[in-house]
Amino acid sequence: MSAVLRVPEPTAGALSADVTVIGETAYVTVIPVDDSGVLAEGIEAQSELVIDSLETELERVGAGLGDIAHLTIYLRDLSTTRAVFNEVYARRFGAAVPVRCAVGVAELARPSMLVELTAIAAVPAAA
């Protein structure tokens, strides 16, 4: 079976696509910015927005949060951000939790960014 690469149009000004689909697998990276590119303030708001962004990108390729097989969470300062992220994550994902890995990082793309997500998800076959 050969791989089929589908890359939806990237967000205006993006340096890479937010989601790439190869075959029936989506690879997604999202940061906590709104549609106008404004970064949310604080870990709770950033956690909500980054999961919103993840959901939106997956929807663009016909998938959803329940289709995620693996999630990597990049957090600045695990000691102060992880618990708050986990509260938002538990509420948003419910019982459909994927395998995940939380990584503490010294920096992210923007100075006040506290969280970034990468995900690998199954893309349901088109009907």
Beta strands, then each sheet from edge to edge (+ up, - down):
strand 1: 5-6
strand 2: 19-22
strand 3: 25-30
strand 4: 68-76
strand 5: 99-105
strand 6: 115-122
sheet 1: 1+ 2- 3+ 6- 4+ 5+
end
